[in-house]
Amino acid sequence: MRTSTATEKHSVSMPAATSEDVRARVGSRGFSAYVSNAVARQLERDALDDVLARMEAEHGPVDDDEITAIMGRLAE
């Protein structure tokens, strides 16, 4: 993930209810930072999805029984 102190201004459209919920949580002054952090988290998730897709293409899908066993060990 790249980090930079430089900023750019963007115009983004979103549902009014979403904007209101963000403002209610962080206020109008924190709006840009909140949206920026949300986009950064989404980019991290997208990168993880890319890695998982490459691993599945190389090794095949994970067996459901393996997932159940791992989740059981994690719950201990």
mmJSON file of the N, C-alpha and C atoms, coordinates in Angstrom:
{"data_MODEL":{"atom_site":{
"group_PDB":["ATOM","ATOM","ATOM","ATOM","ATOM","ATOM","ATOM","ATOM","ATOM","ATOM","ATOM","ATOM","ATOM","ATOM","ATOM","ATOM","ATOM","ATOM","ATOM","ATOM","ATOM","ATOM","ATOM","ATOM","ATOM","ATOM","ATOM","ATOM","ATOM","ATOM","ATOM","ATOM","ATOM","ATOM","ATOM","ATOM","ATOM","ATOM","ATOM","ATOM","ATOM","ATOM","ATOM","ATOM","ATOM","ATOM","ATOM","ATOM","ATOM","ATOM","ATOM","ATOM","ATOM","ATOM","ATOM","ATOM","ATOM","ATOM","ATOM","ATOM","ATOM","ATOM","ATOM","ATOM","ATOM","ATOM","ATOM","ATOM","ATOM","ATOM","ATOM","ATOM","ATOM","ATOM","ATOM","ATOM","ATOM","ATOM","ATOM","ATOM","ATOM","ATOM","ATOM","ATOM","ATOM","ATOM","ATOM","ATOM","ATOM","ATOM","ATOM","ATOM","ATOM","ATOM","ATOM","ATOM","ATOM","ATOM","ATOM","ATOM","ATOM","ATOM","ATOM","ATOM","ATOM","ATOM","ATOM","ATOM","ATOM","ATOM","ATOM","ATOM","ATOM","ATOM","ATOM","ATOM","ATOM","ATOM","ATOM","ATOM","ATOM","ATOM","ATOM","ATOM","ATOM","ATOM","ATOM","ATOM","ATOM","ATOM","ATOM","ATOM","ATOM","ATOM","ATOM","ATOM","ATOM","ATOM","ATOM","ATOM","ATOM","ATOM","ATOM","ATOM","ATOM","ATOM","ATOM","ATOM","ATOM","ATOM","ATOM","ATOM","ATOM","ATOM","ATOM","ATOM","ATOM","ATOM","ATOM","ATOM","ATOM","ATOM","ATOM","ATOM","ATOM","ATOM","ATOM","ATOM","ATOM","ATOM","ATOM","ATOM","ATOM","ATOM","ATOM","ATOM","ATOM","ATOM","ATOM","ATOM","ATOM","ATOM","ATOM","ATOM","ATOM","ATOM","ATOM","ATOM","ATOM","ATOM","ATOM","ATOM","ATOM","ATOM","ATOM","ATOM","ATOM","ATOM","ATOM","ATOM","ATOM","ATOM","ATOM","ATOM","ATOM","ATOM","ATOM","ATOM","ATOM","ATOM","ATOM","ATOM","ATOM","ATOM","ATOM","ATOM","ATOM","ATOM","ATOM","ATOM","ATOM","ATOM","ATOM","ATOM","ATOM","ATOM","ATOM","ATOM"],
"id":[1,2,3,4,5,6,7,8,9,10,11,12,13,14,15,16,17,18,19,20,21,22,23,24,25,26,27,28,29,30,31,32,33,34,35,36,37,38,39,40,41,42,43,44,45,46,47,48,49,50,51,52,53,54,55,56,57,58,59,60,61,62,63,64,65,66,67,68,69,70,71,72,73,74,75,76,77,78,79,80,81,82,83,84,85,86,87,88,89,90,91,92,93,94,95,96,97,98,99,100,101,102,103,104,105,106,107,108,109,110,111,112,113,114,115,116,117,118,119,120,121,122,123,124,125,126,127,128,129,130,131,132,133,134,135,136,137,138,139,140,141,142,143,144,145,146,147,148,149,150,151,152,153,154,155,156,157,158,159,160,161,162,163,164,165,166,167,168,169,170,171,172,173,174,175,176,177,178,179,180,181,182,183,184,185,186,187,188,189,190,191,192,193,194,195,196,197,198,199,200,201,202,203,204,205,206,207,208,209,210,211,212,213,214,215,216,217,218,219,220,221,222,223,224,225,226,227,228],
"type_symbol":["N","C","C","N","C","C","N","C","C","N","C","C","N","C","C","N","C","C","N","C","C","N","C","C","N","C","C","N","C","C","N","C","C","N","C","C","N","C","C","N","C","C","N","C","C","N","C","C","N","C","C","N","C","C","N","C","C","N","C","C","N","C","C","N","C","C","N","C","C","N","C","C","N","C","C","N","C","C","N","C","C","N","C","C","N","C","C","N","C","C","N","C","C","N","C","C","N","C","C","N","C","C","N","C","C","N","C","C","N","C","C","N","C","C","N","C","C","N","C","C","N","C","C","N","C","C","N","C","C","N","C","C","N","C","C","N","C","C","N","C","C","N","C","C","N","C","C","N","C","C","N","C","C","N","C","C","N","C","C","N","C","C","N","C","C","N","C","C","N","C","C","N","C","C","N","C","C","N","C","C","N","C","C","N","C","C","N","C","C","N","C","C","N","C","C","N","C","C","N","C","C","N","C","C","N","C","C","N","C","C","N","C","C","N","C","C","N","C","C","N","C","C","N","C","C","N","C","C"],
"label_atom_id":["N","CA","C","N","CA","C","N","CA","C","N","CA","C","N","CA","C","N","CA","C","N","CA","C","N","CA","C","N","CA","C","N","CA","C","N","CA","C","N","CA","C","N","CA","C","N","CA","C","N","CA","C","N","CA","C","N","CA","C","N","CA","C","N","CA","C","N","CA","C","N","CA","C","N","CA","C","N","CA","C","N","CA","C","N","CA","C","N","CA","C","N","CA","C","N","CA","C","N","CA","C","N","CA","C","N","CA","C","N","CA","C","N","CA","C","N","CA","C","N","CA","C","N","CA","C","N","CA","C","N","CA","C","N","CA","C","N","CA","C","N","CA","C","N","CA","C","N","CA","C","N","CA","C","N","CA","C","N","CA","C","N","CA","C","N","CA","C","N","CA","C","N","CA","C","N","CA","C","N","CA","C","N","CA","C","N","CA","C","N","CA","C","N","CA","C","N","CA","C","N","CA","C","N","CA","C","N","CA","C","N","CA","C","N","CA","C","N","CA","C","N","CA","C","N","CA","C","N","CA","C","N","CA","C","N","CA","C","N","CA","C","N","CA","C","N","CA","C","N","CA","C","N","CA","C","N","CA","C","N","CA","C","N","CA","C"],
"label_alt_id":[null,null,null,null,null,null,null,null,null,null,null,null,null,null,null,null,null,null,null,null,null,null,null,null,null,null,null,null,null,null,null,null,null,null,null,null,null,null,null,null,null,null,null,null,null,null,null,null,null,null,null,null,null,null,null,null,null,null,null,null,null,null,null,null,null,null,null,null,null,null,null,null,null,null,null,null,null,null,null,null,null,null,null,null,null,null,null,null,null,null,null,null,null,null,null,null,null,null,null,null,null,null,null,null,null,null,null,null,null,null,null,null,null,null,null,null,null,null,null,null,null,null,null,null,null,null,null,null,null,null,null,null,null,null,null,null,null,null,null,null,null,null,null,null,null,null,null,null,null,null,null,null,null,null,null,null,null,null,null,null,null,null,null,null,null,null,null,null,null,null,null,null,null,null,null,null,null,null,null,null,null,null,null,null,null,null,null,null,null,null,null,null,null,null,null,null,null,null,null,null,null,null,null,null,null,null,null,null,null,null,null,null,null,null,null,null,null,null,null,null,null,null,null,null,null,null,null,null],
"label_comp_id":["MET","MET","MET","ARG","ARG","ARG","THR","THR","THR","SER","SER","SER","THR","THR","THR","ALA","ALA","ALA","THR","THR","THR","GLU","GLU","GLU","LYS","LYS","LYS","HIS","HIS","HIS","SER","SER","SER","VAL","VAL","VAL","SER","SER","SER","MET","MET","MET","PRO","PRO","PRO","ALA","ALA","ALA","ALA","ALA","ALA","THR","THR","THR","SER","SER","SER","GLU","GLU","GLU","ASP","ASP","ASP","VAL","VAL","VAL","ARG","ARG","ARG","ALA","ALA","ALA","ARG","ARG","ARG","VAL","VAL","VAL","GLY","GLY","GLY","SER","SER","SER","ARG","ARG","ARG","GLY","GLY","GLY","PHE","PHE","PHE","SER","SER","SER","ALA","ALA","ALA","TYR","TYR","TYR","VAL","VAL","VAL","SER","SER","SER","ASN","ASN","ASN","ALA","ALA","ALA","VAL","VAL","VAL","ALA","ALA","ALA","ARG","ARG","ARG","GLN","GLN","GLN","LEU","LEU","LEU","GLU","GLU","GLU","ARG","ARG","ARG","ASP","ASP","ASP","ALA","ALA","ALA","LEU","LEU","LEU","ASP","ASP","ASP","ASP","ASP","ASP","VAL","VAL","VAL","LEU","LEU","LEU","ALA","ALA","ALA","ARG","ARG","ARG","MET","MET","MET","GLU","GLU","GLU","ALA","ALA","ALA","GLU","GLU","GLU","HIS","HIS","HIS","GLY","GLY","GLY","PRO","PRO","PRO","VAL","VAL","VAL","ASP","ASP","ASP","ASP","ASP","ASP","ASP","ASP","ASP","GLU","GLU","GLU","ILE","ILE","ILE","THR","THR","THR","ALA","ALA","ALA","ILE","ILE","ILE","MET","MET","MET","GLY","GLY","GLY","ARG","ARG","ARG","LEU","LEU","LEU","ALA","ALA","ALA","GLU","GLU","GLU"],
"label_asym_id":["A","A","A","A","A","A","A","A","A","A","A","A","A","A","A","A","A","A","A","A","A","A","A","A","A","A","A","A","A","A","A","A","A","A","A","A","A","A","A","A","A","A","A","A","A","A","A","A","A","A","A","A","A","A","A","A","A","A","A","A","A","A","A","A","A","A","A","A","A","A","A","A","A","A","A","A","A","A","A","A","A","A","A","A","A","A","A","A","A","A","A","A","A","A","A","A","A","A","A","A","A","A","A","A","A","A","A","A","A","A","A","A","A","A","A","A","A","A","A","A","A","A","A","A","A","A","A","A","A","A","A","A","A","A","A","A","A","A","A","A","A","A","A","A","A","A","A","A","A","A","A","A","A","A","A","A","A","A","A","A","A","A","A","A","A","A","A","A","A","A","A","A","A","A","A","A","A","A","A","A","A","A","A","A","A","A","A","A","A","A","A","A","A","A","A","A","A","A","A","A","A","A","A","A","A","A","A","A","A","A","A","A","A","A","A","A","A","A","A","A","A","A","A","A","A","A","A","A"],
"label_entity_id":["1","1","1","1","1","1","1","1","1","1","1","1","1","1","1","1","1","1","1","1","1","1","1","1","1","1","1","1","1","1","1","1","1","1","1","1","1","1","1","1","1","1","1","1","1","1","1","1","1","1","1","1","1","1","1","1","1","1","1","1","1","1","1","1","1","1","1","1","1","1","1","1","1","1","1","1","1","1","1","1","1","1","1","1","1","1","1","1","1","1","1","1","1","1","1","1","1","1","1","1","1","1","1","1","1","1","1","1","1","1","1","1","1","1","1","1","1","1","1","1","1","1","1","1","1","1","1","1","1","1","1","1","1","1","1","1","1","1","1","1","1","1","1","1","1","1","1","1","1","1","1","1","1","1","1","1","1","1","1","1","1","1","1","1","1","1","1","1","1","1","1","1","1","1","1","1","1","1","1","1","1","1","1","1","1","1","1","1","1","1","1","1","1","1","1","1","1","1","1","1","1","1","1","1","1","1","1","1","1","1","1","1","1","1","1","1","1","1","1","1","1","1","1","1","1","1","1","1"],
"label_seq_id":[1,1,1,2,2,2,3,3,3,4,4,4,5,5,5,6,6,6,7,7,7,8,8,8,9,9,9,10,10,10,11,11,11,12,12,12,13,13,13,14,14,14,15,15,15,16,16,16,17,17,17,18,18,18,19,19,19,20,20,20,21,21,21,22,22,22,23,23,23,24,24,24,25,25,25,26,26,26,27,27,27,28,28,28,29,29,29,30,30,30,31,31,31,32,32,32,33,33,33,34,34,34,35,35,35,36,36,36,37,37,37,38,38,38,39,39,39,40,40,40,41,41,41,42,42,42,43,43,43,44,44,44,45,45,45,46,46,46,47,47,47,48,48,48,49,49,49,50,50,50,51,51,51,52,52,52,53,53,53,54,54,54,55,55,55,56,56,56,57,57,57,58,58,58,59,59,59,60,60,60,61,61,61,62,62,62,63,63,63,64,64,64,65,65,65,66,66,66,67,67,67,68,68,68,69,69,69,70,70,70,71,71,71,72,72,72,73,73,73,74,74,74,75,75,75,76,76,76],
"pdbx_PDB_ins_code":[null,null,null,null,null,null,null,null,null,null,null,null,null,null,null,null,null,null,null,null,null,null,null,null,null,null,null,null,null,null,null,null,null,null,null,null,null,null,null,null,null,null,null,null,null,null,null,null,null,null,null,null,null,null,null,null,null,null,null,null,null,null,null,null,null,null,null,null,null,null,null,null,null,null,null,null,null,null,null,null,null,null,null,null,null,null,null,null,null,null,null,null,null,null,null,null,null,null,null,null,null,null,null,null,null,null,null,null,null,null,null,null,null,null,null,null,null,null,null,null,null,null,null,null,null,null,null,null,null,null,null,null,null,null,null,null,null,null,null,null,null,null,null,null,null,null,null,null,null,null,null,null,null,null,null,null,null,null,null,null,null,null,null,null,null,null,null,null,null,null,null,null,null,null,null,null,null,null,null,null,null,null,null,null,null,null,null,null,null,null,null,null,null,null,null,null,null,null,null,null,null,null,null,null,null,null,null,null,null,null,null,null,null,null,null,null,null,null,null,null,null,null,null,null,null,null,null,null],
"Cartn_x":[0.852,0.0,0.892,0.632,1.394,0.855,1.752,1.341,1.908,1.13,1.547,0.915,1.644,1.078,0.383,0.613,-0.048,-1.525,-2.362,-3.796,-4.315,-5.417,-6.137,-7.593,-8.236,-9.657,-10.452,-11.503,-12.352,-13.813,-14.622,-16.061,-16.622,-17.358,-17.892,-19.383,-20.147,-21.588,-21.886,-22.759,-23.185,-24.597,-25.288,-26.642,-26.639,-27.652,-27.75,-27.759,-28.421,-28.481,-27.089,-26.262,-24.897,-24.108,-24.224,-23.539,-23.974,-25.266,-25.783,-25.24,-25.152,-24.619,-23.149,-22.383,-20.969,-20.848,-21.595,-21.537,-21.961,-22.958,-23.413,-22.313,-21.507,-20.448,-19.217,-18.799,-17.51,-17.611,-18.795,-18.93,-18.487,-18.789,-18.47,-16.97,-16.221,-14.773,-14.035,-14.622,-13.967,-14.424,-15.296,-15.905,-14.859,-13.978,-12.985,-12.061,-11.602,-10.716,-11.431,-12.698,-13.471,-13.594,-13.951,-14.105,-12.754,-11.695,-10.366,-9.952,-10.191,-9.856,-10.688,-11.952,-12.817,-12.329,-11.914,-11.391,-10.083,-9.221,-7.962,-8.232,-9.2,-9.55,-10.08,-10.877,-11.407,-10.288,-9.316,-8.174,-7.39,-7.237,-6.576,-7.358,-8.67,-9.51,-9.419,-9.418,-9.294,-7.967,-6.879,-5.569,-5.579,-6.213,-6.323,-7.129,-8.233,-9.025,-8.177,-7.309,-6.423,-5.473,-4.89,-3.973,-4.716,-5.893,-6.67,-7.055,-7.402,-7.763,-6.555,-5.373,-4.162,-3.843,-3.991,-3.719,-4.703,-5.974,-6.969,-6.705,-6.281,-5.963,-4.775,-3.814,-2.623,-2.851,-3.603,-3.74,-5.139,-6.094,-7.466,-8.212,-9.525,-10.331,-10.036,-10.273,-10.096,-11.279,-10.981,-12.002,-12.82,-14.148,-15.03,-14.708,-14.304,-13.938,-12.69,-11.748,-10.551,-10.924,-11.825,-12.267,-12.919,-13.79,-14.463,-13.451,-12.457,-11.438,-10.632,-10.238,-9.464,-10.291,-11.539,-12.399,-12.59,-12.668,-12.786,-11.541,-10.374,-9.122,-9.024,-9.467,-9.418,-10.355,-11.447,-12.432,-11.98,-10.947,-10.482,-9.833],
"Cartn_y":[-1.171,0.0,1.226,2.143,3.375,4.366,5.114,6.191,7.483,8.522,9.806,10.902,11.977,13.11,14.069,13.922,14.78,14.422,15.409,15.153,15.718,15.168,15.653,15.813,16.78,16.992,16.248,15.538,14.766,15.047,14.929,15.025,13.61,13.223,11.87,11.948,11.142,11.068,9.83,9.989,8.859,9.142,8.121,8.337,9.333,10.176,11.194,10.558,9.431,8.771,8.344,7.896,7.511,8.725,9.823,11.057,11.513,11.446,11.851,10.961,9.66,8.732,9.018,9.329,9.659,10.936,11.971,13.235,13.043,12.191,11.926,11.247,10.451,9.72,10.582,11.367,12.063,13.579,14.096,15.533,15.917,17.134,17.564,17.714,18.039,18.22,16.902,15.812,14.508,13.694,14.275,13.547,13.015,13.882,13.47,12.381,12.529,11.519,10.178,10.216,8.985,8.272,9.026,8.443,7.941,8.712,8.3,6.995,6.87,5.636,4.457,4.711,3.64,3.142,4.057,3.668,2.893,3.338,2.625,1.199,1.024,-0.323,-1.175,-0.585,-1.343,-1.77,-0.888,-1.251,-2.413,-2.424,-3.545,-4.834,-4.753,-5.943,-6.426,-5.485,-5.858,-6.566,-6.065,-6.69,-8.099,-8.27,-9.595,-10.531,-10.034,-10.848,-11.298,-10.41,-10.755,-11.885,-11.78,-12.825,-14.15,-14.098,-15.329,-15.963,-15.148,-15.679,-16.345,-15.726,-16.336,-17.654,-17.685,-18.917,-20.02,-19.658,-20.654,-21.156,-20.271,-20.695,-21.651,-21.405,-22.241,-23.554,-23.521,-24.688,-25.3,-24.652,-25.14,-24.594,-24.771,-24.238,-24.958,-24.244,-24.827,-25.739,-26.891,-27.874,-27.376,-27.511,-27.074,-27.766,-29.036,-29.739,-29.126,-28.68,-28.011,-26.708,-25.964,-24.697,-24.952,-25.952,-26.288,-26.677,-27.466,-27.883,-26.689,-25.827,-24.637,-23.731,-23.492,-22.637,-23.252,-24.568,-25.233,-25.03,-25.098,-24.866,-23.415,-22.49,-21.078,-20.765,-21.488,-21.254,-21.805,-22.649,-23.252,-22.244],
"Cartn_z":[0.0,0.0,0.0,-0.896,-0.966,0.049,0.641,1.528,0.981,1.086,0.56,1.39,1.56,2.28,1.332,0.022,-0.957,-1.039,-1.232,-1.348,-2.665,-3.113,-4.289,-3.909,-4.498,-4.248,-5.315,-4.876,-5.792,-5.476,-6.485,-6.304,-6.372,-5.342,-5.261,-4.989,-5.699,-5.457,-4.622,-3.63,-2.804,-2.319,-1.887,-1.385,-0.216,-0.172,0.877,2.264,2.411,3.713,4.176,3.237,3.585,4.048,3.329,3.717,5.103,5.353,6.661,7.771,7.504,8.506,8.803,7.764,7.975,8.805,8.433,9.186,10.636,10.868,12.227,13.045,12.396,13.092,13.318,12.307,12.402,12.287,12.015,11.804,10.404,10.013,8.647,8.418,9.485,9.324,9.156,9.621,9.506,8.309,7.505,6.396,5.411,4.937,3.937,4.468,5.699,6.277,6.399,6.796,6.937,5.592,4.558,3.218,2.707,2.922,2.488,3.156,4.449,5.167,4.675,4.37,3.863,2.506,1.646,0.333,0.5,1.407,1.647,2.12,3.03,3.499,2.353,1.477,0.344,-0.592,-0.823,-1.664,-1.049,0.272,0.948,0.729,0.853,0.636,-0.807,-1.752,-3.164,-3.424,-2.821,-2.985,-2.39,-1.242,-0.631,-1.524,-2.093,-3.016,-4.201,-4.71,-5.834,-5.44,-4.241,-3.761,-3.614,-3.009,-2.816,-4.151,-5.139,-6.454,-7.114,-6.985,-7.547,-6.848,-5.525,-4.787,-5.178,-5.334,-5.722,-7.134,-8.033,-9.399,-9.411,-8.519,-8.475,-7.735,-6.637,-5.762,-5.745,-6.377,-6.352,-5.147,-5.129,-4.03,-2.716,-1.617,-0.29,-0.005,0.544,0.882,2.074,2.016,3.104,4.43,4.375,5.608,6.243,5.411,5.936,6.63,6.022,6.617,7.969,8.035,9.288,10.362,9.989,10.959,11.461,10.563,10.953,11.861,11.505,12.327,13.712,13.782,15.074,15.924,15.305,16.046,16.504,15.708,16.073,17.238,17.33,18.387,19.734,19.742,21.009,21.907],
"occupancy":[1.0,1.0,1.0,1.0,1.0,1.0,1.0,1.0,1.0,1.0,1.0,1.0,1.0,1.0,1.0,1.0,1.0,1.0,1.0,1.0,1.0,1.0,1.0,1.0,1.0,1.0,1.0,1.0,1.0,1.0,1.0,1.0,1.0,1.0,1.0,1.0,1.0,1.0,1.0,1.0,1.0,1.0,1.0,1.0,1.0,1.0,1.0,1.0,1.0,1.0,1.0,1.0,1.0,1.0,1.0,1.0,1.0,1.0,1.0,1.0,1.0,1.0,1.0,1.0,1.0,1.0,1.0,1.0,1.0,1.0,1.0,1.0,1.0,1.0,1.0,1.0,1.0,1.0,1.0,1.0,1.0,1.0,1.0,1.0,1.0,1.0,1.0,1.0,1.0,1.0,1.0,1.0,1.0,1.0,1.0,1.0,1.0,1.0,1.0,1.0,1.0,1.0,1.0,1.0,1.0,1.0,1.0,1.0,1.0,1.0,1.0,1.0,1.0,1.0,1.0,1.0,1.0,1.0,1.0,1.0,1.0,1.0,1.0,1.0,1.0,1.0,1.0,1.0,1.0,1.0,1.0,1.0,1.0,1.0,1.0,1.0,1.0,1.0,1.0,1.0,1.0,1.0,1.0,1.0,1.0,1.0,1.0,1.0,1.0,1.0,1.0,1.0,1.0,1.0,1.0,1.0,1.0,1.0,1.0,1.0,1.0,1.0,1.0,1.0,1.0,1.0,1.0,1.0,1.0,1.0,1.0,1.0,1.0,1.0,1.0,1.0,1.0,1.0,1.0,1.0,1.0,1.0,1.0,1.0,1.0,1.0,1.0,1.0,1.0,1.0,1.0,1.0,1.0,1.0,1.0,1.0,1.0,1.0,1.0,1.0,1.0,1.0,1.0,1.0,1.0,1.0,1.0,1.0,1.0,1.0,1.0,1.0,1.0,1.0,1.0,1.0,1.0,1.0,1.0,1.0,1.0,1.0,1.0,1.0,1.0,1.0,1.0,1.0],
"B_iso_or_equiv":[0.0,0.0,0.0,0.0,0.0,0.0,0.0,0.0,0.0,0.0,0.0,0.0,0.0,0.0,0.0,0.0,0.0,0.0,0.0,0.0,0.0,0.0,0.0,0.0,0.0,0.0,0.0,0.0,0.0,0.0,0.0,0.0,0.0,0.0,0.0,0.0,0.0,0.0,0.0,0.0,0.0,0.0,0.0,0.0,0.0,0.0,0.0,0.0,0.0,0.0,0.0,0.0,0.0,0.0,0.0,0.0,0.0,0.0,0.0,0.0,0.0,0.0,0.0,0.0,0.0,0.0,0.0,0.0,0.0,0.0,0.0,0.0,0.0,0.0,0.0,0.0,0.0,0.0,0.0,0.0,0.0,0.0,0.0,0.0,0.0,0.0,0.0,0.0,0.0,0.0,0.0,0.0,0.0,0.0,0.0,0.0,0.0,0.0,0.0,0.0,0.0,0.0,0.0,0.0,0.0,0.0,0.0,0.0,0.0,0.0,0.0,0.0,0.0,0.0,0.0,0.0,0.0,0.0,0.0,0.0,0.0,0.0,0.0,0.0,0.0,0.0,0.0,0.0,0.0,0.0,0.0,0.0,0.0,0.0,0.0,0.0,0.0,0.0,0.0,0.0,0.0,0.0,0.0,0.0,0.0,0.0,0.0,0.0,0.0,0.0,0.0,0.0,0.0,0.0,0.0,0.0,0.0,0.0,0.0,0.0,0.0,0.0,0.0,0.0,0.0,0.0,0.0,0.0,0.0,0.0,0.0,0.0,0.0,0.0,0.0,0.0,0.0,0.0,0.0,0.0,0.0,0.0,0.0,0.0,0.0,0.0,0.0,0.0,0.0,0.0,0.0,0.0,0.0,0.0,0.0,0.0,0.0,0.0,0.0,0.0,0.0,0.0,0.0,0.0,0.0,0.0,0.0,0.0,0.0,0.0,0.0,0.0,0.0,0.0,0.0,0.0,0.0,0.0,0.0,0.0,0.0,0.0,0.0,0.0,0.0,0.0,0.0,0.0],
"pdbx_formal_charge":[null,null,null,null,null,null,null,null,null,null,null,null,null,null,null,null,null,null,null,null,null,null,null,null,null,null,null,null,null,null,null,null,null,null,null,null,null,null,null,null,null,null,null,null,null,null,null,null,null,null,null,null,null,null,null,null,null,null,null,null,null,null,null,null,null,null,null,null,null,null,null,null,null,null,null,null,null,null,null,null,null,null,null,null,null,null,null,null,null,null,null,null,null,null,null,null,null,null,null,null,null,null,null,null,null,null,null,null,null,null,null,null,null,null,null,null,null,null,null,null,null,null,null,null,null,null,null,null,null,null,null,null,null,null,null,null,null,null,null,null,null,null,null,null,null,null,null,null,null,null,null,null,null,null,null,null,null,null,null,null,null,null,null,null,null,null,null,null,null,null,null,null,null,null,null,null,null,null,null,null,null,null,null,null,null,null,null,null,null,null,null,null,null,null,null,null,null,null,null,null,null,null,null,null,null,null,null,null,null,null,null,null,null,null,null,null,null,null,null,null,null,null,null,null,null,null,null,null],
"auth_seq_id":[1,1,1,2,2,2,3,3,3,4,4,4,5,5,5,6,6,6,7,7,7,8,8,8,9,9,9,10,10,10,11,11,11,12,12,12,13,13,13,14,14,14,15,15,15,16,16,16,17,17,17,18,18,18,19,19,19,20,20,20,21,21,21,22,22,22,23,23,23,24,24,24,25,25,25,26,26,26,27,27,27,28,28,28,29,29,29,30,30,30,31,31,31,32,32,32,33,33,33,34,34,34,35,35,35,36,36,36,37,37,37,38,38,38,39,39,39,40,40,40,41,41,41,42,42,42,43,43,43,44,44,44,45,45,45,46,46,46,47,47,47,48,48,48,49,49,49,50,50,50,51,51,51,52,52,52,53,53,53,54,54,54,55,55,55,56,56,56,57,57,57,58,58,58,59,59,59,60,60,60,61,61,61,62,62,62,63,63,63,64,64,64,65,65,65,66,66,66,67,67,67,68,68,68,69,69,69,70,70,70,71,71,71,72,72,72,73,73,73,74,74,74,75,75,75,76,76,76],
"auth_comp_id":["MET","MET","MET","ARG","ARG","ARG","THR","THR","THR","SER","SER","SER","THR","THR","THR","ALA","ALA","ALA","THR","THR","THR","GLU","GLU","GLU","LYS","LYS","LYS","HIS","HIS","HIS","SER","SER","SER","VAL","VAL","VAL","SER","SER","SER","MET","MET","MET","PRO","PRO","PRO","ALA","ALA","ALA","ALA","ALA","ALA","THR","THR","THR","SER","SER","SER","GLU","GLU","GLU","ASP","ASP","ASP","VAL","VAL","VAL","ARG","ARG","ARG","ALA","ALA","ALA","ARG","ARG","ARG","VAL","VAL","VAL","GLY","GLY","GLY","SER","SER","SER","ARG","ARG","ARG","GLY","GLY","GLY","PHE","PHE","PHE","SER","SER","SER","ALA","ALA","ALA","TYR","TYR","TYR","VAL","VAL","VAL","SER","SER","SER","ASN","ASN","ASN","ALA","ALA","ALA","VAL","VAL","VAL","ALA","ALA","ALA","ARG","ARG","ARG","GLN","GLN","GLN","LEU","LEU","LEU","GLU","GLU","GLU","ARG","ARG","ARG","ASP","ASP","ASP","ALA","ALA","ALA","LEU","LEU","LEU","ASP","ASP","ASP","ASP","ASP","ASP","VAL","VAL","VAL","LEU","LEU","LEU","ALA","ALA","ALA","ARG","ARG","ARG","MET","MET","MET","GLU","GLU","GLU","ALA","ALA","ALA","GLU","GLU","GLU","HIS","HIS","HIS","GLY","GLY","GLY","PRO","PRO","PRO","VAL","VAL","VAL","ASP","ASP","ASP","ASP","ASP","ASP","ASP","ASP","ASP","GLU","GLU","GLU","ILE","ILE","ILE","THR","THR","THR","ALA","ALA","ALA","ILE","ILE","ILE","MET","MET","MET","GLY","GLY","GLY","ARG","ARG","ARG","LEU","LEU","LEU","ALA","ALA","ALA","GLU","GLU","GLU"],
"auth_asym_id":["A","A","A","A","A","A","A","A","A","A","A","A","A","A","A","A","A","A","A","A","A","A","A","A","A","A","A","A","A","A","A","A","A","A","A","A","A","A","A","A","A","A","A","A","A","A","A","A","A","A","A","A","A","A","A","A","A","A","A","A","A","A","A","A","A","A","A","A","A","A","A","A","A","A","A","A","A","A","A","A","A","A","A","A","A","A","A","A","A","A","A","A","A","A","A","A","A","A","A","A","A","A","A","A","A","A","A","A","A","A","A","A","A","A","A","A","A","A","A","A","A","A","A","A","A","A","A","A","A","A","A","A","A","A","A","A","A","A","A","A","A","A","A","A","A","A","A","A","A","A","A","A","A","A","A","A","A","A","A","A","A","A","A","A","A","A","A","A","A","A","A","A","A","A","A","A","A","A","A","A","A","A","A","A","A","A","A","A","A","A","A","A","A","A","A","A","A","A","A","A","A","A","A","A","A","A","A","A","A","A","A","A","A","A","A","A","A","A","A","A","A","A","A","A","A","A","A","A"],
"auth_atom_id":["N","CA","C","N","CA","C","N","CA","C","N","CA","C","N","CA","C","N","CA","C","N","CA","C","N","CA","C","N","CA","C","N","CA","C","N","CA","C","N","CA","C","N","CA","C","N","CA","C","N","CA","C","N","CA","C","N","CA","C","N","CA","C","N","CA","C","N","CA","C","N","CA","C","N","CA","C","N","CA","C","N","CA","C","N","CA","C","N","CA","C","N","CA","C","N","CA","C","N","CA","C","N","CA","C","N","CA","C","N","CA","C","N","CA","C","N","CA","C","N","CA","C","N","CA","C","N","CA","C","N","CA","C","N","CA","C","N","CA","C","N","CA","C","N","CA","C","N","CA","C","N","CA","C","N","CA","C","N","CA","C","N","CA","C","N","CA","C","N","CA","C","N","CA","C","N","CA","C","N","CA","C","N","CA","C","N","CA","C","N","CA","C","N","CA","C","N","CA","C","N","CA","C","N","CA","C","N","CA","C","N","CA","C","N","CA","C","N","CA","C","N","CA","C","N","CA","C","N","CA","C","N","CA","C","N","CA","C","N","CA","C","N","CA","C","N","CA","C","N","CA","C","N","CA","C","N","CA","C","N","CA","C","N","CA","C"],
"pdbx_PDB_model_num":[1,1,1,1,1,1,1,1,1,1,1,1,1,1,1,1,1,1,1,1,1,1,1,1,1,1,1,1,1,1,1,1,1,1,1,1,1,1,1,1,1,1,1,1,1,1,1,1,1,1,1,1,1,1,1,1,1,1,1,1,1,1,1,1,1,1,1,1,1,1,1,1,1,1,1,1,1,1,1,1,1,1,1,1,1,1,1,1,1,1,1,1,1,1,1,1,1,1,1,1,1,1,1,1,1,1,1,1,1,1,1,1,1,1,1,1,1,1,1,1,1,1,1,1,1,1,1,1,1,1,1,1,1,1,1,1,1,1,1,1,1,1,1,1,1,1,1,1,1,1,1,1,1,1,1,1,1,1,1,1,1,1,1,1,1,1,1,1,1,1,1,1,1,1,1,1,1,1,1,1,1,1,1,1,1,1,1,1,1,1,1,1,1,1,1,1,1,1,1,1,1,1,1,1,1,1,1,1,1,1,1,1,1,1,1,1,1,1,1,1,1,1,1,1,1,1,1,1]
}}}
